[in-house]
Amino acid sequence: MSRAEPGRRRMRMSSSERHEQLLGVARALFAERGFDGASVEEIASHAGVSKPVVYEHFGSKEGLYAVVTDRELRTLDDAIMTAIAKPSTSYRAVIERGTIALLSYIDERPEGFRIISRDSPVGSTSGSFALILDHIADKVEDLLRPPLVRRGYDPALAGVYAHGLVGMVGSAGLAWVDRREPDKERVAAELVNLAWNGLASMEHAPKLMSRTARG
């Protein structure tokens, strides 16, 4: 979204249109400068309004920031939950869909991702990026438990594997957001390859080689 030039005549907008415009301007500035670096005065200036208009809609900078972060967190959570909830006979397909959903969110909403992955969610009601990843990992844990049982693995370890998988994809996303190379399909394929083939070849009773060598 392009920002209005400072000093530009105030556009005639409905209350809901102004609300969305302010959110778009604030989202861009929060992504660029963080919560502390973006001021209400600057947000108002870029939107072509006065500071009281911002306060009228959101109460405070914290209130505005909370709306921005809540919207991003819900968008991300909904996208991934929808992706992994689709019926499938292949657990690999579930992992692929979840990975693509996260990378697609990053690709399509990089500003939003920078906000939720970098800043503390001041006043947010939806948690944080870390809490969203925890929520996703809880769902993945439920998906992993049955195949682990069928293959003779300890089902109590499903949570460890789930958080490891989700954390790996989340961490890769943080590294990918600024470069976005290679493309998301390639990144997803490589991550799933690492996760799936690692899971497929797991030992039933793994030991740390460094511990074994010590005797």
MOJO-V336699 format. One record per residue. RES is the residue in one small letter. OMEGA is omega in degrees with one decimal (none if undefined). Layout:
BEGIN
RES_OMEGA + RES_OMEGA
END
This chain:
BEGIN
m_178.2 + s_179.4 + r_176.7 + a_178.4 + e_176.3 + p_177.3 + g_179.3 + r_-179.4 + r_-178.9 + r_179.6 + m_175.3 + r_-178.7 + m_171.2 + s_179.9 + s_-179.5 + s_177.3 + e_178.1 + r_178.8 + h_-178.9 + e_178.2 + q_179.6 + l_177.8 + l_179.7 + g_178.6 + v_-178.7 + a_179.6 + r_179.7 + a_-178.7 + l_177.0 + f_179.1 + a_-177.2 + e_-170.0 + r_-177.3 + g_-177.9 + f_-177.3 + d_-174.5 + g_-179.4 + a_-178.6 + s_175.8 + v_179.6 + e_-179.5 + e_177.8 + i_179.5 + a_-178.4 + s_-180.0 + h_178.9 + a_-179.6 + g_179.2 + v_176.5 + s_179.9 + k_180.0 + p_178.6 + v_177.9 + v_179.8 + y_179.3 + e_-177.1 + h_-170.6 + f_177.1 + g_-176.8 + s_175.5 + k_177.6 + e_179.0 + g_177.3 + l_179.8 + y_-179.8 + a_179.0 + v_179.0 + v_-176.8 + t_179.4 + d_-179.6 + r_-179.3 + e_-178.7 + l_178.9 + r_178.4 + t_179.8 + l_-178.6 + d_-179.7 + d_-178.3 + a_-177.5 + i_178.9 + m_177.8 + t_-177.8 + a_-174.9 + i_-179.9 + a_-179.5 + k_179.9 + p_179.5 + s_176.0 + t_-178.0 + s_176.7 + y_176.3 + r_178.9 + a_178.2 + v_178.3 + i_179.4 + e_-178.0 + r_178.5 + g_179.3 + t_178.6 + i_-179.6 + a_179.0 + l_-179.1 + l_177.7 + s_176.3 + y_-179.8 + i_-177.6 + d_-175.1 + e_-176.7 + r_-176.6 + p_179.4 + e_179.0 + g_-179.8 + f_178.7 + r_-179.3 + i_-173.2 + i_-178.8 + s_-175.9 + r_-170.2 + d_171.7 + s_-175.4 + p_-178.7 + v_176.8 + g_-177.8 + s_176.6 + t_-176.7 + s_177.8 + g_-178.1 + s_177.8 + f_179.8 + a_179.3 + l_175.6 + i_177.6 + l_176.6 + d_179.5 + h_178.8 + i_179.9 + a_177.4 + d_178.3 + k_178.8 + v_177.1 + e_178.6 + d_179.9 + l_-176.6 + l_-172.6 + r_-178.6 + p_179.1 + p_176.4 + l_178.4 + v_-178.8 + r_-178.2 + r_174.7 + g_178.0 + y_178.8 + d_-178.6 + p_178.9 + a_-180.0 + l_-178.7 + a_179.5 + g_178.7 + v_-179.8 + y_-177.8 + a_-179.9 + h_176.8 + g_-180.0 + l_-177.9 + v_178.4 + g_179.2 + m_-179.3 + v_178.7 + g_179.4 + s_177.7 + a_177.9 + g_178.1 + l_-180.0 + a_-173.7 + w_-170.0 + v_-177.2 + d_-177.7 + r_-174.4 + r_172.5 + e_-6.0 + p_-176.2 + d_-171.4 + k_178.9 + e_179.6 + r_179.2 + v_179.7 + a_-179.5 + a_-179.2 + e_179.4 + l_179.2 + v_176.9 + n_179.1 + l_-177.6 + a_-173.4 + w_-178.4 + n_172.1 + g_178.5 + l_-176.4 + a_-176.3 + s_-177.7 + m_171.8 + e_179.8 + h_-179.8 + a_-176.5 + p_177.0 + k_176.5 + l_-177.4 + m_-178.9 + s_179.2 + r_-178.2 + t_-178.3 + a_-179.6 + r_-179.3 + g_none
END
